Amino acid sequence: MSLPRSDRPVGQPAEYPNRLRLGTLAPMRWLAGFTSLCWLALAAAPARAAWLDRTEAIMGTRVYVQLWAEDPDKGNAAIAAVMEEMRRIDALMSHYKPDSQLSRINQRAALEPVQVDPELFDLIKLSTHFSEITLGAFDITYASVGYLYNYPLHVHPTEQQIQAALPAVNWRNLQFDAVHHTIRFGHPGMRIDLGGIAKGYAVDRGVAILKARGIQHALVTAGGDSRLLGDHLGRPWLVSIAHPDEPHNPDKVVTRIPLSDSAVSTSGDYERYFDEDGVRYHHIIDPHTGHSANKVRSATIIGPTATQTDGLSKTAFVLGPEKTLEIINRMPDFDAVFVTPSGRMLYSNGLRPPKPRPAGAPPAPGTSSPASSTH
């Protein structure tokens, strides 16, 4: 993501008294008096408004916050609060942490109902909503097979291992008790992983914290999930979609989109992966096959919240871009950009560029022909 920086306003210098009778002071007393006046002026000067930012490694990814603060001290405190909230969510929802509530679900839910905090219960329940609207393409129980992959070590399961684990992948086997906030697995061998929705949720929580602290212009990012609060001081934020072949090259992007007060999530086959014998094994698993999904190389979803865009951004990898566009085009306030394996770009209706007019075609209604236009 490439973001423009607005011109930073320069604070007005403090005004010193313009009628100081310094000539009657002895040299050392004059210096002491001048120093005292300087300290008083500095103490009285208002803090300068500025853009502030910070990057930390949380939730196994890069977390970045940028905001406009009228008071830098309050702005830095707001950023610190967002980072702390990210760490709290990670401690609750990470499957890498053995003492997290999500790990406790994976350890016990096949044997008995596991009670969890309402926050975690609600997010897991919400994930089944995205499973339903994406025809099962998004499914947090993919982890029943997904845990067999180790991307840093270039490990992938055999076909026999996949087929043995695949029956446990089915979001409909999640059993919820809304009264007691318990979750139980309806099939042995089930596991869940919130990596496809928790970062978006954490981003939304970060924005909620900033709003509560009076911040009106900000960006919160966790990995490929971002939320834009307000605009960039009178102009939109400029969001760049990375090219799948060179995702870390800021000069090579597939498109740039101006956005304000929106969320955007991009998923790609270049995030966690390894190549072996001409096959790319990456972290977006098709719940129906247990293999890495490959119907697109990159998928970007734009919508109101990062929880929503995060939950939808893997769909095209499984269903394919055309079928996913049918879903997105039926959803108000959502748009999408997909890059296919051949490099073709597909847009949802709200982002689709206008088709060029055929040569000699009459002007569109409401426009003037070159001969009648005024200058």
C-alpha positions in Angstrom: 0.0 0.0 0.0 1.4 3.4 -1.0 0.0 6.4 0.9 0.6 10.1 0.1 1.6 12.4 2.9 -0.2 15.7 3.2 1.7 18.9 3.9 2.3 19.2 7.6 1.0 22.5 9.0 3.7 24.6 10.8 2.8 25.7 14.3 3.0 29.4 15.1 6.1 30.3 17.1 5.4 31.7 20.6 5.5 35.4 20.7 7.9 37.0 23.1 7.1 40.3 24.9 8.2 43.1 22.5 9.1 45.6 25.2 11.8 44.1 27.3 14.1 46.6 29.1 17.3 44.5 29.0 19.7 47.4 28.9 19.5 47.9 32.7 20.3 44.3 33.6 23.7 43.0 34.6 25.1 40.5 32.0 24.5 37.3 34.1 21.1 38.5 35.4 20.1 39.3 31.7 21.1 35.8 30.7 19.2 34.2 33.5 16.2 36.3 32.8 16.3 35.5 29.1 16.6 31.8 29.8 13.6 31.9 32.1 11.6 33.7 29.4 12.6 31.1 26.9 11.4 28.2 29.2 8.2 30.0 29.8 7.6 30.5 26.1 8.3 26.9 25.3 6.0 25.7 28.0 3.2 27.9 26.8 3.7 27.0 23.1 1.0 24.7 21.8 2.1 21.2 20.6 2.3 21.1 16.8 -0.1 19.0 14.9 1.6 16.3 12.9 1.3 12.9 11.1 2.5 10.2 13.5 3.2 6.6 12.7 4.6 3.4 14.2 5.3 -0.2 13.0 5.4 -3.3 15.2 5.4 -7.0 14.6 2.2 -8.5 16.1 0.0 -11.4 15.2 2.8 -12.8 13.1 2.7 -9.9 10.7 3.5 -6.2 10.3 1.2 -3.9 12.1 1.3 -0.2 11.1 -0.6 2.8 12.4 -0.5 6.3 10.9 -2.7 9.1 12.2 -3.0 12.9 12.2 -2.8 14.2 15.8 -3.5 17.8 16.9 -1.6 16.9 20.1 1.4 14.5 19.4 1.4 13.2 23.0 -2.2 12.2 22.7 -1.6 10.8 19.2 1.3 8.6 20.4 -0.8 7.4 23.3 -3.6 6.5 20.8 -1.1 4.5 18.7 0.2 2.7 21.8 -3.4 1.8 22.7 -4.0 0.3 19.2 -0.8 -1.8 19.5 -1.8 -3.0 22.9 -5.3 -4.0 21.6 -3.6 -6.0 18.8 -1.5 -7.9 21.3 -4.6 -8.6 23.4 -6.4 -10.1 20.4 -3.4 -12.1 19.4 -3.2 -13.6 22.9 -6.9 -14.5 22.7 -7.1 -15.8 19.1 -3.7 -17.1 18.0 -3.5 -20.8 17.3 0.3 -20.5 17.7 0.0 -19.7 21.4 -0.8 -22.8 23.4 -2.5 -20.9 26.2 -4.9 -18.9 24.0 -8.6 -19.6 24.1 -8.5 -20.6 20.5 -5.9 -23.2 21.2 -8.0 -24.5 24.0 -10.9 -25.0 21.6 -8.6 -27.0 19.3 -7.4 -29.1 22.2 -10.8 -29.9 23.8 -13.8 -29.1 21.6 -13.9 -32.6 19.9 -14.4 -34.0 23.4 -16.6 -31.5 25.1 -18.1 -28.0 24.8 -15.5 -25.3 25.4 -16.6 -22.0 27.0 -14.9 -18.9 25.6 -15.2 -15.2 25.9 -18.2 -13.7 24.1 -15.9 -11.8 21.8 -14.2 -14.9 20.5 -17.5 -16.8 20.4 -19.1 -14.0 18.3 -16.2 -13.9 15.8 -16.2 -17.6 15.3 -19.9 -17.5 14.8 -19.5 -14.6 12.3 -17.0 -16.7 10.3 -19.8 -19.1 9.5 -21.8 -16.3 7.9 -18.9 -15.7 5.5 -18.8 -19.5 4.9 -22.4 -19.4 3.9 -22.3 -16.4 1.5 -19.1 -17.7 -0.1 -20.5 -21.2 -0.7 -18.0 -22.7 1.7 -14.9 -21.1 0.1 -14.2 -19.4 3.4 -14.0 -22.0 6.1 -12.0 -21.7 9.3 -12.1 -25.5 9.7 -9.7 -25.7 6.8 -7.1 -25.9 9.6 -7.9 -29.5 10.0 -5.8 -30.0 6.8 -3.9 -26.7 6.9 -1.9 -27.6 10.0 -0.1 -30.3 7.9 1.7 -27.6 5.9 4.9 -25.9 7.1 5.8 -23.1 4.7 9.2 -22.0 6.2 10.3 -25.7 6.2 8.9 -26.4 2.8 6.7 -29.2 4.1 3.4 -30.3 2.5 1.1 -33.3 3.2 0.9 -36.3 1.0 -2.4 -36.9 -0.9 -3.1 -39.7 1.5 -2.7 -37.4 4.5 -5.0 -34.8 2.9 -7.7 -37.4 2.2 -7.5 -38.7 5.7 -7.9 -35.2 7.2 -10.4 -33.7 4.7 -13.6 -35.1 6.3 -13.0 -32.9 9.3 -13.2 -29.7 7.1 -16.8 -28.5 7.3 -17.9 -25.3 9.0 -21.4 -26.9 9.5 -19.8 -29.2 12.1 -19.2 -26.2 14.4 -21.7 -26.4 17.3 -22.6 -23.2 19.1 -24.4 -22.6 22.4 -25.1 -18.9 22.5 -26.4 -19.0 26.1 -23.2 -20.4 27.6 -20.8 -19.2 24.9 -19.5 -22.7 24.2 -18.2 -24.2 21.0 -17.9 -27.9 20.2 -16.6 -29.8 17.2 -19.1 -32.2 15.6 -16.4 -34.3 13.9 -13.1 -35.8 15.2 -9.9 -34.3 14.0 -11.4 -30.8 13.6 -9.3 -27.7 14.0 -10.0 -24.0 13.4 -7.8 -21.1 12.5 -8.9 -17.5 12.5 -6.0 -16.2 10.4 -8.4 -15.4 7.6 -10.5 -13.0 9.7 -8.9 -12.1 13.0 -6.4 -9.6 11.6 -9.3 -7.7 9.9 -11.2 -7.8 13.2 -8.1 -6.5 15.0 -7.8 -3.6 12.5 -11.5 -2.7 13.1 -10.9 -2.7 16.9 -7.9 -0.4 16.4 -10.0 2.0 14.4 -12.7 2.0 17.1 -10.1 2.9 19.7 -8.9 5.8 17.6 -12.4 7.1 17.0 -13.1 7.0 20.8 -10.0 9.1 21.3 -11.1 11.7 18.8 -8.8 10.8 16.0 -10.4 11.6 12.6 -7.7 10.8 10.0 -5.9 7.5 10.3 -4.7 4.3 8.7 -4.5 1.0 10.6 -2.9 -2.0 8.8 -2.2 -5.6 9.9 -0.6 -7.6 7.1 -2.9 -7.3 4.0 -5.8 -5.8 5.9 -6.3 -2.1 6.3 -8.9 0.4 7.4 -8.9 4.0 6.5 -10.4 6.5 8.9 -11.5 9.6 7.2 -9.5 11.1 4.4 -5.9 12.2 4.2 -6.6 15.8 5.2 -8.8 16.8 2.3 -7.8 14.3 -0.3 -8.2 10.5 -0.4 -5.7 7.9 0.6 -4.1 6.3 -2.4 -4.1 2.5 -2.1 -1.7 0.6 -4.3 -2.2 -3.1 -5.0 1.0 -5.0 -5.2 2.0 -6.9 -8.3 2.0 -10.6 -7.5 5.4 -11.1 -9.2 7.1 -8.3 -7.3 5.0 -7.7 -4.2 7.7 -5.8 -2.3 8.5 -3.5 -5.2 6.6 -0.2 -4.6 7.2 0.9 -8.1 5.5 -2.1 -9.6 1.8 -2.2 -8.8 -1.3 -3.5 -10.7 -3.4 -0.4 -9.9 -3.9 2.5 -7.5 -7.3 3.3 -6.0 -8.2 6.5 -4.1 -10.2 5.7 -1.0 -11.6 7.3 2.2 -13.4 5.9 5.2 -13.1 2.3 3.8 -11.5 -1.0 4.5 -9.4 -2.9 2.0 -7.9 -6.4 2.2 -5.5 -8.1 -0.3 -4.6 -11.8 -0.3 -2.0 -13.3 -2.5 -0.2 -16.5 -3.3 3.1 -14.7 -2.6 2.6 -14.1 1.2 3.5 -17.5 2.8 4.6 -20.0 0.2 7.2 -22.2 -1.3 7.7 -23.7 -4.8 8.5 -27.3 -5.4 8.6 -29.1 -8.8 6.8 -26.3 -10.5 4.0 -26.2 -7.9 3.4 -23.3 -5.6 2.3 -24.3 -2.1 0.8 -21.3 -0.3 -1.3 -20.6 2.8 -4.7 -20.1 1.1 -6.2 -23.6 1.2 -9.2 -24.8 -0.8 -11.5 -26.3 1.9 -12.9 -28.7 -0.7 -9.6 -30.2 -1.8 -7.1 -29.5 0.9 -4.7 -28.1 -1.6 -3.5 -24.5 -2.2 -6.1 -22.7 -4.2 -4.9 -21.3 -7.5 -7.7 -19.7 -9.4 -6.3 -16.2 -8.9 -2.9 -14.9 -7.8 -4.2 -11.8 -6.0 -7.6 -10.7 -4.7 -8.4 -7.3 -3.2 -11.8 -6.6 -1.6 -13.0 -3.1 -0.6 -15.8 -2.6 1.8 -17.0 -0.9 5.0 -15.0 -2.9 7.6 -11.8 -4.9 7.6 -13.5 -7.9 9.3 -15.7 -8.1 6.2 -13.1 -7.6 3.6 -10.7 -10.0 5.3 -13.4 -12.7 5.4 -14.1 -12.2 1.7 -10.6 -11.8 0.2 -9.8 -15.6 -0.1 -13.0 -16.4 -1.9 -11.8 -15.9 -5.5 -8.8 -18.3 -4.9 -11.4 -21.1 -4.4 -14.4 -20.2 -6.5 -12.6 -18.4 -9.3 -12.8 -14.7 -10.2 -16.0 -14.8 -12.2 -18.1 -16.6 -9.6 -16.7 -14.4 -6.9 -17.6 -11.2 -8.9 -21.2 -12.5 -9.1 -21.2 -12.5 -5.3 -19.5 -9.2 -4.8 -21.7 -7.4 -7.4 -24.8 -8.4 -5.4 -23.4 -6.8 -2.2 -23.8 -3.1 -1.9 -20.8 -1.1 -0.7 -18.3 -3.8 -1.8 -15.9 -3.9 -4.7 -13.1 -6.2 -5.9 -10.0 -6.4 -8.0 -8.6 -9.8 -9.0 -5.4 -10.8 -10.8 -5.6 -14.1 -12.6 -2.7 -16.6 -13.1 -2.4 -15.3 -16.7 -2.0 -11.7 -15.4 -5.5 -10.6 -16.5 -7.2 -8.1 -14.2 -10.9 -8.3 -13.4 -12.9 -5.6 -11.6 -16.3 -5.5 -9.9 -18.9 -3.2 -11.4 -18.1 -0.3 -9.2 -14.4 -0.2 -10.3 -14.7 -1.4 -13.9 -13.0 1.1 -16.2 -15.3 2.5 -19.0 -15.0 0.8 -22.3 -13.4 2.8 -25.1 -15.9 4.2 -27.5 -15.8 2.9 -31.1 -14.2 5.1 -33.7 -16.9 7.4 -35.2 -19.5 6.7 -32.5 -21.6 9.7 -31.5 -20.8 11.3 -28.2 -22.3 10.0 -25.0 -25.4 11.8 -23.7 -24.5 14.9 -21.8 -21.2 15.4 -23.5 -20.1 17.8 -26.2 -18.5 16.9 -29.5 -15.1 18.3 -30.1 -16.5 20.7 -32.7 -19.0 22.2 -30.3 -16.9 22.3 -27.1 -16.0 25.6 -25.7 -12.5 26.6 -24.3 
